[in-house]
Amino acid sequence: MLKYLLFTSALALVTVCQEKNPNIVVILTDDQDVVLGGMNPMKNVKRFIGNEGTTFTNSFVTSPICCPSRASFLTGLHVHNHMTWNNSINGGCYGQNWKKLETRTFATSLYNAGYNTFYAGKYLNQYGVPNAGGPEQVPPGWSEWHGLVGNSVYYNYTLSNNGVPTYSTELYLTDIIRDLSINFIENQTESRPFLMVLAPPAPHQPFTPAPRHQGVFNNVTAIKHPNFNIAVNDKHWLLRMPPSPLPAEMIPELDKVYRSRWESLLAVDEMVADVVEALDSNSLLSNTYLIFTSDNGYHIGQFSQVYDKRQPYETDIRVPLIIRGPKVQKNTKNDQPILNIDLAPTIMELAGLLPPQSMDGRPIRFDAQNEEFERNMLVEYYGEGRDGTVDPLCPWSYDSENLAECYPEYDCKCQDSRNNTFACVRHIARRINKKFCRFADSENFTEMYDINNDPYELTNTIDQELPAVKHWYQLLLAQMLTCKGYRNCDNPLENPKVLG
C-alpha cells in the first residue's frame, strides 16, 4: 500500500510538472532582413514581443537560402549534417534523406512528450509537390498540419490540411494562417501544453501585400548604405560580373521591391497582434514563449546585386530574433552570438526536455547578457544552377548549365551559380567581429572582413592579414565543415572529436 501511495504521489508530481510546461509559439517569416530595416514595419512585434521580451542583435542563419535554413531550424543541424543543400529536390529539399531526418525534429520530441503541435504555412520549398510525394503526406510530429505546397505565394496556393489538399485562389495566405492559428488557440486548455509554428510567406517574392496594405509605404525607398550599387573588384566573380554598377533605370525597381516587401509584412504584424490577443483572452499568454525570426536575410542593390539572398554578406545571413516568455527579460537587448540551429535545442529545453548531444546548436541562455562570450559560427551555401533560368534575351553569352536566375528584368545580372558555393566562419567575441569565407570555385576565392571597422563589408582584407591568421581561419573552417554535435562545432580546434 505504501509503495502504491508513493507511486501515485510521484505520478501526480510528474503530472503537475507537465501541466506547468510552457506553450511555445514560433513565427517564422520568409526572407525577412534585419540589416536593411526589415523590422521597421513590425510595430506589433516590437510592442507585444520586443517590449515584453529580449531582442537578440547577433542572430544569424546557417545558410542564406530557404530550404537548408529551415531544415537547420527544425533539426538543430548544420547543412553538412542534414544534407539539405539547396532548394531543389536533387539538392535534398524534401528528398529521401530529409524524410529520414523528419523523425528527429524538435516537433517530434515535443509531440512525443505530450504537446499538442500545430504547423501552418511554408514548410520546406519542395514539400507536397508531385516529385516529392504529394500533399497527402503529413510530416511526423504535428497534431494539426496546414502545410503550404511548394514555395511561398500569397494567392493561388494549395494547403495540405492534415493531408487533404485544398486549393485557394482568392484568400490571402497570411490571413488564413492567422485564422487557423486563432482557431487552434481557442481550442487549447491549460491542462496540456502546445507548440505552434506559423510560417507566413512574407516578405518573399512576389512581395504581394494584402489589398488593405497596398500603397501604405508609397513614399519609402530602399536603404542606400555605402555598399549600395557600387562596382566591386575585390569580391568573388559572381558579384564582379556585369552590369556593375546597375544602370540607373534599375533603381526604381529596387525601390518598388523594397516597399512591397514592407507592405507584405503588415499582415504578419497584424497576425502577431491577433495571436497575442487570442492567447491573452484564453488565459494562456503568461505561460507562453513567443519566438519571432526569419529563415534568412535579403539584399536589395548591395554591391550591384539586384534583389535576392544566397550570399555571405550581413544582409543575407543576419535575421531578426525576438523572444518573449516567462523566463525572458523584458525590453532588453542581448548581443550573444546565436545561430538558427540554436532554436531547436532551445525549444526542447523550454519544454523541459534534454536536447540530444547530436544537435549542432546549443540552447540560448536568456541570462547571458553580461557574460564573456566567444563563438565561431559556420555559414554554408551550395550553389544551384538550373536549366531554363538563363533567359535567351540576355545580351551576352552565359553558361546556361551552371548559372541561374539571369533575367532581363534583372538587367541580366545572375543571382546564382553552381560554383557560388562557399563556407564562412562568422567569428564574434568582445573584441572580435570578423568573417572569413572561402569559395569552391576555380579561384578558390577568399574573403575576409572586419565588421567592427567595416560594417558594410566594403574592403576585403584577406591580402592584409598575417599568414598565421589566415592559416588559423582556414584550419578552423575545415574542421567546422566536418563537425558534428555542439561541443565539437562550437570549438572544433579545441575539441576535435567527431560524434558518431
C-alpha positions as CSV (number, residue, x, y, z in Angstrom):
1,M,0.0,0.0,0.0
2,L,2.8,2.4,0.9
3,K,4.6,1.6,-2.4
4,Y,1.3,2.3,-4.2
5,L,0.9,5.7,-2.5
6,L,4.5,6.6,-3.2
7,F,4.0,5.7,-6.9
8,T,0.8,7.6,-7.2
9,S,2.3,10.6,-5.5
10,A,5.3,10.5,-7.8
11,L,2.9,10.2,-10.8
12,A,0.9,13.2,-9.5
13,L,4.1,15.2,-9.2
14,V,5.1,14.4,-12.8
15,T,1.6,15.4,-13.9
16,V,1.8,18.7,-12.1
17,C,5.2,19.4,-13.7
18,Q,3.8,18.5,-17.1
19,E,0.8,20.8,-16.6
20,K,3.2,23.7,-16.0
21,N,5.2,23.1,-19.1
22,P,5.0,26.3,-21.2
23,N,3.4,26.8,-24.6
24,I,5.7,27.8,-27.4
25,V,4.7,29.9,-30.5
26,V,7.2,30.4,-33.3
27,I,6.6,32.9,-36.1
28,L,9.0,32.2,-39.0
29,T,8.9,34.7,-41.8
30,D,10.4,34.2,-45.2
31,D,13.4,36.3,-46.4
32,Q,13.0,39.0,-43.8
33,D,16.2,41.0,-43.4
34,V,17.2,43.0,-40.3
35,V,20.2,44.9,-41.8
36,L,18.1,46.9,-44.3
37,G,15.3,47.9,-41.9
38,G,13.2,44.8,-42.4
39,M,11.8,45.1,-38.9
40,N,10.6,48.7,-39.3
41,P,7.0,47.8,-40.3
42,M,6.7,45.4,-37.4
43,K,5.1,47.7,-34.8
44,N,3.1,45.0,-33.1
45,V,6.0,42.6,-33.0
46,K,8.1,45.2,-31.2
47,R,5.3,46.1,-28.9
48,F,4.0,42.7,-27.9
49,I,7.2,40.6,-28.2
50,G,10.1,43.0,-28.1
51,N,8.9,45.3,-25.3
52,E,7.9,42.2,-23.3
53,G,11.0,40.2,-24.1
54,T,14.5,40.2,-25.5
55,T,15.8,41.3,-28.9
56,F,18.9,39.4,-29.9
57,T,21.2,41.6,-32.0
58,N,23.6,39.0,-33.2
59,S,21.3,36.4,-34.8
60,F,22.5,34.5,-37.9
61,V,21.4,31.6,-40.1
62,T,23.5,28.6,-41.1
63,S,22.6,29.2,-44.8
64,P,21.3,32.2,-46.7
65,I,18.6,30.3,-48.5
66,C,15.2,29.0,-47.5
67,C,15.2,25.2,-47.6
68,P,18.6,24.5,-46.0
69,S,17.9,27.1,-43.3
70,R,14.5,25.7,-42.5
71,A,16.0,22.2,-42.2
72,S,18.6,23.6,-39.8
73,F,15.8,25.4,-37.8
74,L,13.8,22.1,-37.5
75,T,16.7,19.7,-36.7
76,G,19.3,21.9,-35.0
77,L,21.9,20.6,-37.5
78,H,24.3,22.3,-39.8
79,V,23.8,21.9,-43.6
80,H,26.6,19.4,-44.0
81,N,24.8,17.2,-41.4
82,H,21.2,17.4,-42.6
83,M,22.3,17.4,-46.2
84,T,19.6,19.7,-47.5
85,W,22.0,21.6,-49.7
86,N,19.7,23.9,-51.7
87,N,16.1,24.5,-52.7
88,S,15.8,21.6,-55.2
89,I,14.8,18.0,-54.6
90,N,18.1,16.9,-56.1
91,G,19.7,19.2,-53.6
92,G,18.0,17.5,-50.7
93,C,15.0,19.7,-50.2
94,Y,12.3,17.3,-49.1
95,G,14.2,14.4,-50.6
96,Q,14.6,10.9,-49.2
97,N,17.3,11.8,-46.8
98,W,15.2,14.6,-45.3
99,K,12.3,12.3,-44.7
100,K,14.5,10.1,-42.5
101,L,15.5,13.2,-40.5
102,E,11.9,14.4,-40.1
103,T,11.6,12.0,-37.2
104,R,14.3,13.9,-35.3
105,T,12.9,17.5,-35.3
106,F,12.0,19.4,-32.2
107,A,8.4,18.9,-33.2
108,T,8.6,15.1,-32.9
109,S,10.3,15.5,-29.5
110,L,7.6,17.7,-28.1
111,Y,4.8,15.7,-29.7
112,N,6.2,12.5,-28.0
113,A,6.4,14.4,-24.7
114,G,2.6,15.1,-24.8
115,Y,2.5,18.5,-26.6
116,N,-0.3,19.4,-29.0
117,T,1.6,20.6,-32.1
118,F,0.4,22.8,-34.9
119,Y,2.0,24.0,-38.1
120,A,0.6,26.4,-40.7
121,G,2.4,27.9,-43.7
122,K,5.5,27.3,-45.7
123,Y,7.5,24.2,-44.6
124,L,10.3,23.2,-47.0
125,N,10.2,24.5,-50.6
126,Q,9.5,21.1,-52.2
127,Y,7.0,19.9,-49.7
128,G,3.9,18.5,-51.3
129,V,5.0,18.7,-54.9
130,P,4.3,15.5,-57.0
131,N,8.0,14.5,-57.3
132,A,8.4,14.7,-53.5
133,G,5.3,12.6,-52.7
134,G,2.4,15.0,-52.9
135,P,0.4,16.9,-50.3
136,E,-1.1,13.8,-48.8
137,Q,2.0,13.4,-46.6
138,V,1.8,14.8,-43.1
139,P,5.3,15.2,-41.6
140,P,5.7,13.4,-38.3
141,G,5.4,15.3,-35.1
142,W,2.4,17.5,-35.9
143,S,-1.1,17.0,-34.3
144,E,-2.6,19.6,-36.7
145,W,-1.0,20.3,-40.1
146,H,-1.7,23.0,-42.6
147,G,1.4,22.9,-44.8
148,L,1.9,25.1,-47.9
149,V,2.6,23.0,-51.0
150,G,5.8,24.3,-52.7
151,N,7.3,27.8,-52.3
152,S,5.9,31.0,-50.9
153,V,2.9,32.6,-52.7
154,Y,0.1,34.8,-51.4
155,Y,-2.7,33.6,-53.7
156,N,-3.4,30.6,-55.8
157,Y,-1.9,28.1,-53.4
158,T,-2.6,24.6,-52.1
159,L,-2.6,23.8,-48.4
160,S,-2.3,20.3,-47.1
161,N,-4.9,20.3,-44.3
162,N,-3.9,17.2,-42.4
163,G,-3.1,15.5,-45.6
164,V,-6.1,16.8,-47.6
165,P,-5.1,19.2,-50.3
166,T,-7.2,22.4,-50.5
167,Y,-6.7,24.9,-53.3
168,S,-7.5,28.6,-52.9
169,T,-7.4,31.4,-55.4
170,E,-8.8,34.4,-53.5
171,L,-7.9,34.1,-49.8
172,Y,-4.8,35.9,-48.7
173,L,-2.5,33.2,-47.3
174,T,-1.2,35.2,-44.3
175,D,-4.8,35.9,-43.1
176,I,-5.6,32.2,-43.5
177,I,-2.7,31.2,-41.3
178,R,-3.9,33.8,-38.7
179,D,-7.4,32.4,-38.7
180,L,-6.2,28.8,-38.4
181,S,-3.9,29.7,-35.5
182,I,-6.5,31.6,-33.6
183,N,-9.0,28.7,-34.0
184,F,-6.3,26.3,-32.7
185,I,-5.6,28.6,-29.7
186,E,-9.2,28.9,-28.8
187,N,-9.4,25.1,-28.5
188,Q,-6.5,24.8,-26.1
189,T,-6.6,24.5,-22.4
190,E,-4.1,24.9,-19.6
191,S,-4.1,21.1,-19.0
192,R,-1.9,20.3,-22.0
193,P,0.9,22.5,-23.4
194,F,1.1,23.2,-27.1
195,L,3.7,24.1,-29.8
196,M,2.6,26.3,-32.7
197,V,4.7,27.3,-35.7
198,L,3.3,29.9,-38.0
199,A,5.3,30.3,-41.3
200,P,3.7,33.1,-43.5
201,P,5.1,33.8,-47.0
202,A,6.0,37.4,-46.4
203,P,8.1,39.1,-47.4
204,H,9.2,36.5,-50.0
205,Q,8.9,37.2,-53.8
206,P,6.4,38.1,-55.4
207,F,6.1,40.5,-52.4
208,T,2.3,40.7,-52.6
209,P,0.7,42.9,-49.9
210,A,-2.8,42.3,-48.7
211,P,-5.2,44.7,-50.6
212,R,-5.7,46.7,-47.4
213,H,-2.0,47.4,-47.3
214,Q,-1.2,48.3,-50.9
215,G,0.4,51.7,-51.2
216,V,0.9,52.2,-47.4
217,F,4.7,52.8,-48.0
218,N,4.4,54.7,-51.3
219,N,6.9,57.2,-50.1
220,V,9.5,54.7,-48.9
221,T,12.7,53.9,-51.0
222,A,15.3,51.3,-50.5
223,I,18.0,52.0,-47.9
224,K,21.1,53.1,-49.7
225,H,24.0,52.3,-47.4
226,P,27.6,52.9,-48.7
227,N,27.7,49.5,-50.3
228,F,24.5,50.2,-52.4
229,N,25.0,49.7,-56.2
230,I,28.8,50.1,-56.1
231,A,31.1,48.4,-58.5
232,V,33.3,45.8,-56.8
233,N,36.7,44.3,-57.7
234,D,37.7,42.5,-54.5
235,K,34.8,40.1,-54.2
236,H,34.0,36.7,-55.8
237,W,33.4,36.5,-59.6
238,L,29.5,36.3,-59.4
239,L,29.4,39.8,-57.9
240,R,32.0,41.1,-60.4
241,M,30.0,40.1,-63.5
242,P,28.3,42.9,-65.4
243,P,26.5,45.1,-65.1
244,S,28.4,46.7,-62.2
245,P,27.1,49.1,-61.1
246,L,23.5,48.5,-62.1
247,P,22.1,51.1,-64.6
248,A,20.1,54.0,-63.1
249,E,16.8,52.8,-64.6
250,M,17.0,49.7,-62.3
251,I,16.9,51.7,-59.1
252,P,13.1,52.5,-59.2
253,E,12.5,48.7,-59.5
254,L,14.6,48.2,-56.4
255,D,12.6,50.8,-54.5
256,K,9.4,49.2,-55.6
257,V,10.6,45.8,-54.3
258,Y,11.7,47.3,-51.0
259,R,8.4,49.0,-50.2
260,S,6.3,46.0,-51.4
261,R,8.2,43.8,-49.0
262,W,7.4,46.1,-46.2
263,E,3.7,46.2,-47.2
264,S,3.5,42.4,-47.3
265,L,4.8,42.3,-43.8
266,L,2.0,44.4,-42.4
267,A,-0.4,41.4,-42.5
268,V,2.2,39.4,-40.5
269,D,2.4,42.2,-37.9
270,E,-1.4,42.1,-37.6
271,M,-1.3,38.4,-37.3
272,V,1.1,38.6,-34.3
273,A,-1.2,41.1,-32.5
274,D,-4.2,38.8,-33.1
275,V,-2.3,35.7,-31.8
276,V,-1.2,37.6,-28.7
277,E,-4.7,38.8,-28.1
278,A,-6.1,35.2,-28.5
279,L,-3.5,33.9,-26.1
280,D,-4.4,36.6,-23.6
281,S,-8.2,36.1,-24.0
282,N,-7.8,32.4,-23.3
283,S,-5.6,32.9,-20.2
284,L,-2.6,31.3,-22.0
285,L,-0.3,34.2,-22.6
286,S,1.6,34.3,-19.2
287,N,2.8,30.7,-19.7
288,T,3.7,31.1,-23.4
289,Y,7.0,31.7,-25.2
290,L,6.8,33.7,-28.4
291,I,9.7,33.5,-30.8
292,F,9.9,35.7,-33.9
293,T,12.5,35.1,-36.5
294,S,13.2,34.6,-40.3
295,D,14.8,31.8,-42.4
296,N,17.3,34.1,-44.0
297,G,18.0,37.8,-44.8
298,Y,17.9,39.6,-48.1
299,H,19.9,42.1,-50.2
300,I,18.5,44.8,-52.4
301,G,21.1,46.6,-54.5
302,Q,24.1,45.9,-52.3
303,F,27.4,45.5,-54.3
304,S,25.4,46.0,-57.6
305,Q,23.3,42.9,-57.0
306,V,19.6,43.1,-57.7
307,Y,17.3,41.5,-55.1
308,D,17.8,38.1,-53.7
309,K,19.8,36.2,-50.9
310,R,22.4,33.3,-51.4
311,Q,25.4,35.5,-50.5
312,P,27.7,35.5,-47.4
313,Y,27.2,39.2,-46.6
314,E,25.5,40.5,-43.5
315,T,22.3,41.5,-45.3
316,D,21.7,37.8,-46.2
317,I,22.8,35.9,-43.1
318,R,21.6,38.2,-40.3
319,V,18.0,37.7,-39.2
320,P,15.7,39.2,-36.6
321,L,15.2,37.2,-33.4
322,I,12.9,38.4,-30.6
323,I,11.8,36.1,-27.8
324,R,9.2,36.7,-25.1
325,G,8.3,34.3,-22.3
326,P,8.2,33.5,-18.5
327,K,12.0,33.4,-18.1
328,V,12.9,36.1,-20.6
329,Q,14.0,39.6,-19.5
330,K,11.6,42.3,-20.7
331,N,12.5,45.2,-23.0
332,T,16.1,44.0,-23.3
333,K,18.8,43.7,-26.0
334,N,21.2,40.8,-25.9
335,D,24.3,40.6,-28.1
336,Q,25.3,36.9,-27.6
337,P,26.0,35.2,-30.9
338,I,23.1,32.9,-32.0
339,L,22.6,30.6,-35.0
340,N,19.2,29.3,-36.1
341,I,20.4,25.8,-35.2
342,D,20.1,27.0,-31.6
343,L,16.3,27.3,-31.8
344,A,15.6,23.5,-31.8
345,P,17.6,22.8,-28.6
346,T,16.2,26.0,-27.0
347,I,12.6,24.9,-27.7
348,M,13.3,21.5,-26.4
349,E,14.9,22.8,-23.2
350,L,12.0,25.3,-22.7
351,A,9.6,22.3,-22.9
352,G,11.6,20.5,-20.1
353,L,13.4,18.1,-22.5
354,L,17.1,17.4,-22.8
355,P,18.4,18.2,-26.3
356,P,20.5,15.4,-27.8
357,Q,24.2,15.9,-28.0
358,S,24.0,15.1,-31.7
359,M,22.4,18.6,-32.3
360,D,24.9,21.1,-33.6
361,G,23.1,24.0,-31.9
362,R,23.1,24.9,-28.2
363,P,20.2,26.3,-26.1
364,I,20.0,30.1,-25.8
365,R,21.0,31.4,-22.4
366,F,18.5,34.2,-21.6
367,D,20.6,35.4,-18.7
368,A,23.9,35.7,-20.7
369,Q,23.8,39.4,-21.3
370,N,26.9,40.4,-19.5
371,E,28.9,37.1,-19.7
372,E,32.1,36.9,-21.6
373,F,31.4,35.1,-24.8
374,E,33.2,34.0,-28.0
375,R,31.7,31.9,-30.8
376,N,32.8,30.7,-34.2
377,M,29.7,30.2,-36.3
378,L,29.5,28.3,-39.6
379,V,27.6,29.5,-42.6
380,E,27.3,27.3,-45.7
381,Y,25.8,27.7,-49.1
382,Y,25.9,25.2,-52.0
383,G,25.1,27.0,-55.3
384,E,22.3,25.9,-57.5
385,G,22.3,26.0,-61.3
386,R,19.0,25.4,-63.1
387,D,18.2,24.9,-66.7
388,G,15.7,27.4,-68.0
389,T,16.6,30.3,-65.7
390,V,19.1,31.9,-68.1
391,D,16.9,34.0,-70.4
392,P,17.9,33.9,-74.1
393,L,17.1,37.6,-74.3
394,C,20.1,38.4,-72.2
395,P,22.5,40.3,-74.5
396,W,25.7,38.3,-73.8
397,S,26.5,34.6,-73.6
398,Y,26.0,32.8,-70.3
399,D,26.8,29.3,-69.1
400,S,23.2,28.1,-69.1
401,E,24.0,24.8,-67.3
402,N,25.7,26.3,-64.3
403,L,24.4,29.8,-63.9
404,A,20.9,30.6,-62.6
405,E,18.5,33.4,-62.1
406,C,19.6,35.5,-65.1
407,Y,16.6,37.6,-66.4
408,P,16.2,40.7,-68.5
409,E,14.2,42.4,-65.7
410,Y,17.3,41.9,-63.5
411,D,19.3,43.5,-66.3
412,C,20.7,40.0,-66.8
413,K,22.6,40.1,-63.6
414,C,22.8,36.5,-62.5
415,Q,21.9,35.7,-58.9
416,D,23.3,32.2,-58.5
417,S,25.6,29.6,-60.0
418,R,26.6,26.0,-59.1
419,N,30.0,27.3,-58.0
420,N,28.5,30.1,-56.0
421,T,29.4,27.7,-53.2
422,F,31.1,28.9,-50.1
423,A,31.6,28.4,-46.4
424,C,32.3,31.1,-43.8
425,V,33.3,31.4,-40.2
426,R,31.4,34.2,-38.5
427,H,33.7,35.0,-35.5
428,I,32.3,37.1,-32.7
429,A,33.9,37.9,-29.3
430,R,34.0,41.0,-27.2
431,R,36.9,42.5,-29.3
432,I,36.5,40.4,-32.4
433,N,33.8,40.7,-35.1
434,K,35.1,39.1,-38.3
435,K,34.1,37.0,-41.2
436,F,36.3,34.6,-43.2
437,C,34.9,32.9,-46.3
438,R,36.2,30.5,-48.9
439,F,34.5,29.8,-52.3
440,A,34.6,26.5,-54.1
441,D,35.4,27.9,-57.5
442,S,38.3,27.8,-59.9
443,E,39.9,30.8,-58.0
444,N,39.5,29.3,-54.5
445,F,38.5,32.8,-53.8
446,T,38.8,34.0,-50.2
447,E,37.2,37.0,-48.5
448,M,37.7,38.4,-45.0
449,Y,36.0,41.4,-43.3
450,D,36.5,43.2,-40.0
451,I,32.9,44.1,-39.3
452,N,33.7,46.4,-36.4
453,N,35.7,48.7,-38.6
454,D,33.9,48.0,-41.9
455,P,30.2,47.2,-41.2
456,Y,29.3,47.4,-44.9
457,E,32.0,45.0,-45.9
458,L,33.5,47.4,-48.4
459,T,37.1,46.1,-48.1
460,N,38.2,42.5,-48.5
461,T,41.1,42.4,-46.1
462,I,42.4,38.9,-46.9
463,D,45.6,40.2,-48.5
464,Q,46.3,42.4,-45.5
465,E,46.1,39.6,-42.9
466,L,49.1,37.9,-41.4
467,P,49.8,34.4,-42.8
468,A,49.3,32.9,-39.4
469,V,45.8,34.4,-39.0
470,K,44.7,33.2,-42.5
471,H,46.1,29.7,-41.7
472,W,44.2,29.6,-38.4
473,Y,40.9,30.5,-40.0
474,Q,41.4,28.1,-42.9
475,L,42.1,25.3,-40.4
476,L,39.1,26.3,-38.3
477,L,36.8,26.4,-41.3
478,A,38.0,23.0,-42.5
479,Q,37.2,21.5,-39.1
480,M,33.8,23.1,-38.8
481,L,32.8,21.7,-42.2
482,T,33.1,18.2,-40.7
483,C,31.9,18.9,-37.2
484,K,29.0,17.0,-35.5
485,G,27.4,18.0,-32.2
486,Y,27.6,21.3,-30.5
487,R,30.6,20.5,-28.3
488,N,32.6,20.0,-31.5
489,C,31.0,22.6,-33.7
490,D,31.5,25.4,-31.2
491,N,35.2,24.8,-30.6
492,P,36.5,22.3,-33.2
493,L,40.1,23.1,-32.8
494,E,39.9,22.6,-29.0
495,N,37.8,19.5,-29.1
496,P,38.3,17.9,-32.5
497,K,36.3,14.7,-31.7
498,V,33.5,14.0,-34.1
499,L,30.4,12.3,-32.7
500,G,29.2,9.2,-34.5
